């Protein structure tokens, strides 16, 4: 199907014989077929319902296309609405004996409409598929400070915080597009699941209602009690304390209930190779997705966890110019467990995985055997050299990282409670069954038997995972430059251990043909004695052994490396001026793509059998400069009226510059045919040897030379390294002008005008990184918003 062409929707001719009261099909279609010459897509293979859907929802181009490919021709001009409300009540009381009581309650809400989903990594979307959001946060704290003696003080605090989040799709309960498209086997959840599937088309912006947790309702609550006892004893300033917290997280959300379909050029290429021919949109019109996925059922959970920590530290002033600080902290956090429904996970025996259900057969409710040896020592030294006006600081510490709560959220997407079915095939040869099923799915069936079993994907984490932690150390020299200014030069280093990485243990080697027979694990089986409880779907349970596709195992086996040098210049407030300037030069590495990372890279490795190749740049910002200052504008005092107008004005400014973030040149789709996760694109491009940067690059139209990279041949991996190119730098200047009015000793009023990105600097986003799309190397989004102005007033009493 060489040189496949797609008709221009703007030239479609209405069909005068179309009857909208009758079902839309090949003979009763709203547009005539005259715009499909013989060298275009065969008209008898086009899905008429899908074509009608595209004609209805694809907007007209509103930008000049030029002579290039039919891309980057539409600018979304819809408005996002965002409303925020905040309020705080604070109380302070000092008792006669020196004790003090402090209390605060804060509430904040935000609600509005996002035209481009906003809650997923796929933020670009077309009109008709936005998302509504309504969030409410509340925090309350009471703290009591009790003085035993001048040397002994105790502080006790109790806090509670709650965050409620509601997300809905623009079409929820309004437009049942799934039924209009005639797709069976998706749309679980009734009216809440109304809307369109998500269609990810190579070379085009995605279209459809967001597939990740929409609609969704979550309300998490944290209760926390803290106590600290401070004791000044001679040359020792000691602190002892601890905390206890309780975490509550109920949530339900739809994930791929409307279906997720990925279309590549592979099925419409000329010879079935990765040769640049074909069209992802043609594959879509032919109802030939390279990958399709659904979730039969509604993930819901009611998670609980608790944790505690205790610590002791001593700041020992050994001499007037030497102070040593040392301490030890112990932390424990219980794994999250579900009060309503237990989750499932994998356990390995001699390298073979089996499925267990939390709380059964001696396995932990929280799917993880808890870690009880999290001791974190710290030590710091400060040495003053008064003769030279120099202070030396150095320190070392171990810090355990907070557990990613979403790790447990993933387990709600597993059988037997939810059926995450994934169907994927050779990217260049569609299986025969796909011509018959198209977008449809069958009845979810667990286990082999008389009925065809559903092939599901599975998400797991190591139940014996070690705790993630970071070792950090620093060294700095501070030099006074007069009475008000100081200069600091320092170094900061850290190493992360047992960090989380996504490992697709059921991927196969690159090669042609069906994936299932080539996967290491064709099936998974529940451990003997498992009791299967009813799922949240109408699934049929035939046996405890079921076919499996992708297995995404989250392992705590990655590492990170950070080294940075910095220079700080500080001026204390003096003569109406204060400022802080910082420059940092650093390098950040890791040996795994970042799971749930904000960076523009796949979260999974290219080759799961060679994880060592994943070492590369991480969230690396090589150069960063920032300066913040506050200046009291002198009043004009020659006339009384002028003095009243010009006094008590304050100008604040923050300027920031940083070099760009790294990104990876990749391929859209699993052209290696190794079985990657749907929505991920870990296959990398090949280097051609041409210059990457040259004349005409570093622009929005061509950030780098596209000819420097090429798609690898079909059924092979690419040789580009991970995160080897940098995106655009960012510059912002924020200004604030404030005026204070002091009416009485206790009553004051302030007005404030602020300008964020005051110079309206256009900071370009990350370039398109997919070598096999027409937008490759171009930039279509901004990293930061344009100029924003804000006016506010505050009364203090």
N, C-alpha and C positions, 0 to 999 in steps of 0.2 A: 504494500500500500504506500508506494513511494510518493513523497510530496503531498501528504494528505492535507486538504484544505478544509477550513471551517467557514461556513457562510457568515456574513456580517449580519448580526441581529437587526441592525438598523435598516436593512434592505428587505426584511421579510415582508411578503405580500399576504394580506388577510385573505382567508378562504371564504368566499361568499356563501358557500353551502354548509359552513360549519354550524352545528346546532349545539349551543352551550347547555341545553337541557339534557342532552344525551351523553353517555360516557365518551370521554376522549380516547380515541384509538387511531390506528393507522389510516382508517378510512374516514373518520370524523375528527379532523385535525384543524386547529384554528388558523394555520398558515398553509399556503400552497407550497408544493415541492419544486416549483420551477427554478428555485435558486440552488438546486443540487445537480450540477452537470455530472456526467458519467465518471469523471476523474475524482469526484469527491466521495464522501462516505456513502456506502450503499444505503439507499433510502429504506430498504426493507429491513435493515438491521438497526436503524435508529430507534431508540426508545421514545415513542411519541409523548408519553406523559412527562418524561424527563426533559424533553425538548421544550414542551410547553412551560414547564417550571422555569427553565433557563430564560425563555423569552419573556416571562413575567417578571423575573427578579434581576436579570442582568441589566444594569443601567447603561444608558448611552455614553459613549466616550465623550469626555469634556476637555480633553487635552490633545494637542497635536501629536500624531504618531510619528510623523516623518517617514523616512524610507526604511526604517528598521523593522523589527518584528512587531507583531500586534501585542504590545505590552507597554506598561507604564503610560497608559492613555486615559487614566481616570483618576481624578483627585476627589477624595471624599471630603465634602464640605458640610457634612452634618454637624450639628452642634451637640456637644456633651453638656449635660446639666449636672451640676454638683452643688448640693446645698449642705452646709455645715452649721451646727449649733453647738455651743459649748457653755458650760456653766460650772462654777466652783464656789463652794462654801467652806470657809476656814475658820477655825476657832483656836485661840491660844489663851491659856490661863496660867499665871504664875502664883503659886501658893506662898504663904508667908515663910515656910521653912526652907524655901529654895527649890522645892519641887516644881515641875512644870508639866502641863498637859497640853497636847496638841492634837487636833482633829481636822480632817479634811474630807469632803465629799465632792467628787467631780463627775460630771455627766457630759457626754458628747454624742452627737448623732450626725450621720452623713447619709444622704440618700440622693438618688438621681438616676440618670440614664447614660449608659455608655454605648455609643453607636458601634463600637468595634469589639464587643465582648469584654476585653480588658482583663478578665480573670484567668485567661489561659496564655500559654506561650504563643498561640496563634491569635495575635491581637488584631490583625488586619482582617476586615470582613466587608461585606457589601451591604447596601441598604436593605432593611427589612429583617435584620437578624441581630439587633442590638440586645443589650441586657440591662435590666433594672436592678438596682442594689439599694438596700436599706439596712444600715448597720447602727448599732447602739452600744456604747461602751460606758461602764460605770466603775468607779474606783472609790473606795473608802478606807481610811486609815486612822487609827488612834494610837498615839504614842505617849508614854508616861516616863518622864525623866526623874529619877529619885536620887537624892544626894544623901549618902550615909554619913560621909565625912568629907573634908576637903580633898582627900586622896582617893575616895571610893565613890563611884557613881554607877548607877544601873539604868539602862534604857530598855523598856519593854514596849513592843509595838505589835498591833494586830491589824492585818490588812485583808481586804477582800476585793477582787476585781472580777468583772464579768464582761464578756463580749458576745453580743448576739449579732449574727449575720444572716441576711436573707438575700438570695440572688434568684432572679427569675428571668427567663428568656422572653423576648418581645412577643413570641408566638404561643407561650404557655397558655393553655385554656382558650385560645383565640382562633388558631389556624392549624388544623390537622393536616399538615402537608404530607406526612408519612402515608396517611390513607389516600390522599389525592394522588400520590405517586404509585399507589398500588403495591407497596413493598410489604411483604409478610415477614413475621418473625422478629420485628422490632416494634418500638412504641410501648414498652412496658411502663405502666404507671398511670394509665388513663389520660385525662386531660392535661395533667402536669407534664406529660411526655409529648404533648403536641408540639409541632414545629417541624423543621426539616433536618434530615441527617447532615452530618458534616462531610462535605466533599472537598478533599485535598487534591488539587489538580496540578501536576507538574507544569511550572511556567506561568501559573495564574494565581491570583489571590484566592484563598479558600472561600467557600460559600456554605452557609448553613447556620443553624443554631449551635451555640457553643456546646462542645461535647463533654466538658469537664465540670462536674459538680454544679449543674444548672438544670432545673431549679435545685436549690440547696438551702437548708436551714441548719445552723449550728449555733449553739450557745454554750460557751465554755466558761467555767468559774474556777478561780483559784483562791483558796483560803491559806493564809500564812501567818505564823506567829514567830517573832524574832525576839531574842534577848541578848544584851551585851553588858558585861560587867567590866568596868575599867578601874584599874588600881595602879596608882602612882606610888611606887615604893623605892625611895632613894633614887638610884640612877636607872631604875627600871620602870618603864611604862608598859604595864601588862594589860592584855585584853583577853577575855574569855567569853565565848558566846556560842550560839547555835540557832537553828531555825527548824521549823516543821511546816510542811505545806501539804495540802490536799488538793488534787486536781480532778475536776469533773468535766467531761466532754461528751454530751449527747450531740448527735448529728445524723441527718439523713441527706442524701443527695443523689441525683441522677448522673450516671457516667456512661456515655455511649449508649443510653437507652434508645436513642433515635438512630443509632448506627453511625459508623465511621467508615468512610471509603477513601482509598488512596489510588489515584490514577497516575500512571507513568506513560512515557512514550513507547515503552517496550513492545506492547501488543500491536502497535501500528507502525513499527519500523519496517524498512524495506526488506531486509534480509534477516531480521531477528537478532541484530547485534547492536551494541552501544555505539552507533555510528552517527548520531545526531539527527536522524530522520524520525518521523513519527510525530504524534501529537497527543499530549495528555488529555486534551479536551475531546479529541476523537475517541479515545478509549472510553471516556465518560459517556459520550453519546451512544456508544455501542454497548453500554452496560457491562464493561469488562474491567472491574477494579483489580489491580494487582494484589491488593490486600483489602479485606473487609473485616470488620469487627463489630460485635454487639455485646451488650451485657443484658442478659435475661434476669431481671430482678432489680430490686432497689437496695443499694448498700445503705445500711443504717446501723448505728452503734450507740452504745451508752457506756463510754469508757471511764475508768477510774484509775487513779494512781496516787501514791503518796511518796514523800521523800523527806530526808532530814540531813542535817550537817552539824558538826561541832568543830570548833577551832580554838586554838590558843596561840597567842603571839606575844612577843616581848621586844620592846625597843630599848636596847641597853646602851646608855651613853657611857662608854668605857672611859673616854677622856673628853675634855671640853671640845675637841675637834674631831672626835671619832665616835660614830654611832653605828651599832650593829642591830639589825632587825631580823628576827627569825621566828618561824612559826610552823604549825602543822595543822592541816585541815583534813577532816574525814567526811566523805559524802556517801549517801546511799539513796538510790531512787528505785522504787518498785516498778517492774514492768507494767504497762497498761493492761488492764483486763476489762472484759465486757460483762456488765451485770445482767444483760438480757440474753445475749447470744454469744456463744464461744466462737473463736476464730480457728482457722486451720493453718498449718505451717508444715515445713518439711523437716524430717530427721534423716540423717545419713548413716548407713551401715555398710562398711566396706565399699564406700563410694556410690552406693545405690540409694536414691532418695525414696522415702515413703511419706505418706501424708498422715499427720496426727491432728487431733482436735484438742484444743486447750482444755485442761481440766479432766480429761479422760485418761485412764490407764497410767496414771502417775505423771503425766506431762503437765507443765505449769499452765495455769489459767492465762497468764500473760504471754505464753508462747516462748518465753525467754527465761533461762536459768539466771537468776539475778547475780550481779557482781557485788561482792561484799568486801573488797579489798582496795577501795579507792582512797588511798592516803596521798595527800598532796603537800609536800614540804615546800617552804619558801625561805629565802635568805636574802638580805640586802645590806649593803655597806655604804655609808656616807662619810667622806673624809674632807674636812675643811682645811685649806691652806691660806690662812688669813694674810700672811705676808705677801702672797701673790694675787689675792682676790680670786682664788680658784676653789671650786667645790667639785669633788669627784663622787659619782654615784655608780654603783654596780649592783646587779641583783640577778637572781635565778629563781624560777618557780615552776611547779607542775600544776596544770590546770585541766580538770576534766571538763569536756565539752557537754553542753546540754543534749539530751537525747532528742532526736527528730521524732516528734509525735506522729508525723505522717507515716512513719514506718509501720505503725500499727493500723493506721487507717487503710493502708494498702491491703491488709489481710481480709478486709471485708469484701474484697473483689474476688474471692476464691470460692470454688465449690466446697461443700454442697449448698451454700447459701445463695450465691450468685453465680451465674454461668457466664464467664467472660470468653466468648467464642471467637477465635481468630482463624480466618481462612486466608492463606497466602500461598502463592505458587511461583513457579519460575517466572521471572519478570519479562521474559521474551516469548514464552510459549504458553498461552492460556490453556488450562485444563479443559477437557471436553465438558465436564459437568458445569463449568462456569457459563457456557452458552445457554444452558437450560435454567440455571438458578438466577443468574444476574445478580440483583441486589438482595434477593430473598434469603431467608434463613428458615430452617425447619424447627420442629419442636425440640426444646432442650432435653437431652437424654443423658443421664449419668451412668456410665459403665457400659461394658459390652453386653450384648444379648441379642434378642430377636430383632429389636429395632436398631437402626444405625446410631451408634454412639456419637455424642457431640465431642468434637476435639476442642479442648479448652486450653487457655493459657493459664499460668500459675505464677503467683508472686510469693516470695518467701524471704526469710532472713535466717541467718545462722542462729539457732537457739542457744549456742554456747559462745555468742559473740563477746569478745573482750570489750572493756570500756574504751571509748575514744578519749584521747588526752593530747595535750600540747605541752612541750617543754619550751620555756621562753627565758631569754636572758638579755641583758642590756648593759651598756657602759656609756657614760656621758661625762663631759667636763663642762662646768659652768664658769664663766668669767664675767666679773662685773665691769661695766664700762661707765664709770661714774656712778652717781647716787641712784639714778632712776632707770638705768638701762643695763641689760645683761645679755650675754651671748652664750648659747649652749650648742655644743657639738656632740653628737652621740651616735650609737649603733644599737640596733635592735635585731635580734635573731630569734627564730622559733623553728621547731620541728614538730610536726604532727604525726601521731602514731595510731594505728588501728582505726583509721578513718573509713567512713562508709563509701563503698563503691558498688555500682550495679554490674553484675556479672551474668551474662546470658549463657548458662551452662548447657542449654539444649540446642545451641546453634550448631550448624554443621559447616564443613569446609565449603569454600566456593565451588560451584559446579552446576551444570544443567540438570534439569529433571525435577520431579516432585521433592518437596522438602521432607515430608513425613518419614519415608523409608530411610532417609539418610541421617535423621536425628539420633543422637546418642541414646536418648530415652524415648521410646515410642509410647509408653504408658506410665502412669503412676497408680499406686495402690495404697489404700488406707491400711494402717497397721492393723494386725490381727486384733479382733475384739472391739473395734471402733463401732460406736453406735451412731448411725446417721440420723440426724434430726431433720424435720421438714425444712425445705429451703424457702426463700421468699418468692419463688416462681412456681409455675405449674409443671415443673420438670418431672420427668419419669425417671425413677431410680431402678436400674436393672442389676447393677453389681458394684463392687467396690474397686474395680479396676477400670480405668478410663483412659482414652487416648489423650495425649498432651502435645501442644505445640511449643510455644516459647515458655521457658522457665527463667524468670528474672530473680536471681538470688542476690540479695543485698548482703555484702560481706564487709566486715570491719577489718580490712586488710590493706588499705591504701596509706600512703604517707604524703607529707607536704614539707616544703622547705621555703623559708622566707628569710631574707637578709636585707636590711635597709640601713642606710646612713642618713642622718638628718642634721639640719642647722636651724636653730630657733633664735630669733632676736625679739626680746621683750622690752617694752617700756611701760613702767608703772604709770598710773595716772598722775600727771604732773603738768601744771600750767595749761590745764584744759585738754591735754592730749594723752591718749594711751593707745598702744598697738601691740600686736603679736604677728610676727612674720615667720613662716615656716617653709623650708624646702626639704623634700625627701627624695632620695634616689634609692630604688629598691628593685628586687627581683623576687618573683613568687613562682614556685614550681610545685607540681604534684604529679603523681604517677597514675592518676585515674581521672576521667572526666567527672566534673562535679555533679553529683546527684541533686536534682532540683536547683540547678544553678541558674543565675540570671544571665550568664554569659551565653554567647551565640555559638554553642557547640552541642553536639549530641551528648546525652547523659550516659551513653554506653560505649564500650570500646568498639573499634573496628574489627579486631581479631581477638576473640575471647580466649584463644589458645596461646596468645603471646601478649600478655598484659604489660610486659616490660616496655613495649613500644608506646605505651600511653604516657610515659613521662614527658612532660613538656610544661610550657607556661600555663599558669592558672589565672587567677584574677590579678594579673600583672599590670600595675600602673607604674611604669618605669620612672617617670618624673612627675612630681606634683609640687605646686607652689600655691600658697595661700597667705593672705594678709587680711587682718581685721583691725579696725581702728574705730575709736570714738573721739570726737572732737567737739568741744564746747565753743560754739561760734561767739566771738566777742560782740558785746552789745555796742551800738552806736550811742554814745552818751553826751553828745553835744547839745541835744535838745531833749526835754523830758518826754515829749510825745514819741520821739524816735527811740528813746531808751525803752519805753514801755512796749513798743512793738518788736524790738530786736533782742531783748534779753531772754535768757533761759531757753535758747534754741540749741539742740544737740544734733550733730550729724554723725551717722554710723555708716560704715562701708565694709563690705566683705568682697574681696576679689579672689577668684579661684581659677587655677589653670592646671590641667593634667593631660598627660599624653593618653592616647587611645588604648582601648582594651584589645587583647588578642582574639583572633577567631580562626577557624579551621576551614580550609577550602574543601568542600564535600560534594557528594553526588546525591541528587534527589532520588530516593527509591533504593531498594536493595538490589542493585545491579550485579552484585556478587552472588546473589541467590543463596545466602548463608542462613537466612531465617531471623532477621532482626525484629525488634519490637515495632509494632505499628506506630507510626508518627515520628519515629526516630530515623535519622539519616546519618549513620556513622561511617558509611563507605566514603573514603577520601579520594580526591582527584590525583592525577599524575602530574609531575612537573615536566614541562616541555623543554626547558633550557633557555627560553626567551627571557629578556629582562622583565622583572615584575613591576618595577616603577620606571617611569621615563617621562618624556615630554607629554603633557596633556593629562597626566594622571593626578591623583589626589583631588579629584572633583566629584561632585555628586553623580555626574554622568559616567565617570570612569575613575573609580578610586585606585584601581591597579590595572595592569595590562591583562585583559582576559586571555590573550593568546599564550600567556605564561603557563597556563594550566589546561589540561584536557581530561575528559572522562576516561577512566581506565577501560580496557576491553571487558566485554561481558564475562561474568563469572571469575573476576579477579578483584583483589584489593588494590587500592591506590597507594602511592608512595609518598604523598605529602605528609609532613609531620603535623602533630597536633598543635594547634594554636601558634602557627608560625608567622602569621601576618597581624599587623596592628591596624585598628580602625582609627577614625578621626579623633583628634583631641577636642577638649571642651574648655570653654572660657565663659565665665559668668561674673557679673558685677551686680551686687545687691546694695541698694541704698535705702536709708531710713532717715527721715527728718522729723524730730519730735520737739514739742514745746510744752513746758511744765508751768502750771499755775498753782501757787501755794496760797490758798485762801486763809487758812489758819494753821496752827501748829500740827493739827491732826487731819486736816482736810486738804487734799490736793487733787488736781485734775490735769490730765495729760491728753493731748491730741497727737496723732502719729500718722505720717504718710510714708508708705513703703513702696519701693519699686524693685521687683525681683527680675533678674536679667534686664537691668535698666537700659543697657545699650541695645537690647533686642538682638543679641548675637544669635546667629543661626548655627547651632551645634549639630552637625550631621550625625545620624545614627550609624549602625553597623552596616557595611555593604552586604548585598546579597551574595551568599557564599556558595551557592549551588551551581556547579560548572555546567550542568546540562539544562539550564533554564535561560530564557532570553534576557532576563534581568541581571544576569551574572555580572558582578562588579559594580552595579549601580546602587545608589542610595536613595530610598524613597521615603524615609522617615527621619524625623529629628530626634536627637537624644534628649533635649530639654525643651520645655515649652517656651513660647515667646514672652515678651515683656508682660508682666502682671503688676497691676497697681492695686494698692489696698489702703483704705483709710480706716482708722480706728480711734476710739476714745476710751479712757479709763479713769474711773473715780476711785481714789484711795482715801480711806478714813479709819 
